[in-house]
Amino acid sequence: MSQLEHIEAIEKRLWSAADNLRANSNYASNEYFMPVMGLVFLRHAYSRYLSVKEQIEPKLPSRGGKTRDLTKEDFSQQSAIYLRPKAQFDTLVALPDSADRARAIIEAMESIEADYDNLRGILPKGEFQELDNQVLGQLLRTLNPEELKKVKGDVFGRIYEYFLAQFAGQGAHDGGEFFTPVSLVSLIAHVLDPERGTVLDPACGSGGMFVQSARIVEEHGDSPTEKLTFRGLEKNATTIRLAKMNLAVHGLEGDIQKAITYYEDPHELVGRADYVMANPPFNVDEIDADKVKSDPRLPFGLPGINKKNKVSNGNYIWISYFYSYLSDKGRAGFVMSSQASSAGGGEAKVRQKLVETGDVDVMIAIRSNFFYTRTVPCELWFFNRDKPKAHKAKVLMIDARNVYRKVTRKIYDFSPEQQQNLLAIVWLYRGETDRYLQLVSEYLGDVTDEAYGCFAVEDELGQTFRPLPDFSDALKALRNSLASFLKSQPQTGPQADVLKELEKETDLFEQDIEQFRNAARQAAQQWDAAPDTNAALLKLTQAFEPIAEQSRDLIKQTDLIYKLATRLIDTCESECHAKDSDTWVSRDITRARKAADEARGIAVEQLKQVRYFWKQAHWLTERFPEAQLRDVEGLVKLVDLQEIEANDWSLTPGRYVGVAPEEVNEDFDFEETLREIHVELEDLNAEAVTLAATIKRNFEELGV
């Protein structure tokens, strides 16, 4: 299991445990929200503290045999928070049931605020008094699993974001609008590719845009605290607390002001921001026209006004503001309602003026269901005030509505690779061919790594898995658990045909495993020897297709062999009356069968990765065989301003790129689809139970 998969499993388990506590108490989501996020904040701060402490202590100077004490400054230099003993998570977890946990947590928060002015008055404190002592104890233990003390990287930063997302899905605060899906924020940040300067988010919510910008700088090997300055505007006081906690939990600081952005501009950054990133509220229709008509942030004038002297739709107020904040080299990326790109009337006039500046850079259409609290489709807009001359009269249109993965029945997002593939199109547009070729090369390298991983892979806890050999061993153990009984049966008995087929398929499977091992070895040698030129990578992608097909065939064989083994057990029990025999040990057979099924699942998931990464390389090289941007039907087109003018100045990508040819899904798995349907049914049943409990509680509160 990869570290990412392992962390995803931890996230789900932690959330499930925390949410079960709420479900079994009298607390509503909005009452539970801030205390839980406060404890996740504390736990992450403690993880960072321990990690940095381990790095700092060996380097501390000594005098007279005594080592200098740790200081706040030691941790600030490493983007971590210094924690006094009372604020350290292990101290809180170790409290006995007789202790006042709420008081102890409040004192922990107060000690942090005393050391960090930017968090003063921000961290949750009084909210903990709403939770009883036992619930707090369970929460503390839930958020402190032993395995999290061993994982590497910004794990609790991820978990903080995951909990934000889950609470957003429940509408626990502000209708869930405080949270923009990470995959969209990450794509915006990567397209903008910030290096240094001021990042402004005029509708900053929980601060996700700032966190992702910082990650881009870290990916470049630089310190975000040295390179970026964060400025935010947000109208909701609770959301500002979330944003400041989110920044602190990632070792960042920012100046976030409470303001209604339509009418206020406390940062006074018109014409001075290097980057603007935002996900503003869509389609707001109650903005007072008199208050904004003279605003310097409206360089293209007001869009339509209704009879009540209100702006008919606030989308172009936001769009104009974002543009006006940019410096002459600034770049903006933001989420916007899909209605805006082709809106008519006064909005169309504003859009025409905007397009005529030549600063609209990229438009990306996103399908519906990417948000937790609204199902509408949206588009990502990008401005660049410093576009190269060759692109000044063009706009890159990308229709990504067919690019997504299904997270739940209601929610979609981008996989990391889907995001990278969309980003690769932007790289080609910008002439960054080396980055495109490096990505293709990395995918092909992943093919070889995942193929080798079928025989030995180590997770982040140091555990080694041997997916294919482990499955073979589990099958042998299952076969051995049946051996005594099978020996007692006549060779022409009901079990004979199934046993014969199982043995034949097992022999073929072992031979194919060895062939696959040799293919993996050869592929690794080919990848090591190939230069990162387009011609070499095209050739290598074609050369790797057989190993991708082998991995798919092995998945089918794996499933077939396990089915034959279970059919053999069923036949022995139903037709050979195995349970009446002393040689049939049901407990051992059940245990061996379960172990074989678990090993099968691990092997199948590992094998899937081989073909998955090959398909990513193939997706890119098939569409851009010359490693140069070209129009791809249904996906991308570089459109000039004359064509945009001919289409009523529309910026809707689907209007230009055409319709993609229907793809045949060669990997369609009927059984997997049935499993997904089953999971969806379980989700619906769980929702029905929750809804019934809520209705019952509401009736009880009404005294009905």
Beta strands, then each sheet from edge to edge (+ up, - down):
strand 1: 62-63
strand 2: 66-67
strand 3: 197-201
strand 4: 228-234
strand 5: 255-258
strand 6: 273-278
strand 7: 287-288
strand 8: 310-311
strand 9: 326-337
strand 10: 360-366
strand 11: 378-384
strand 12: 394-399
strand 13: 405-406
strand 14: 412-413
strand 15: 457-458
strand 16: 464-465
strand 17: 636-640
sheet 1: 1+ 2-
sheet 2: 5+ 4+ 3+ 6+ 9+ 11- 10+ 12+ 17-
sheet 3: 7+ 8-
sheet 4: 13+ 14-
sheet 5: 15+ 16-
end
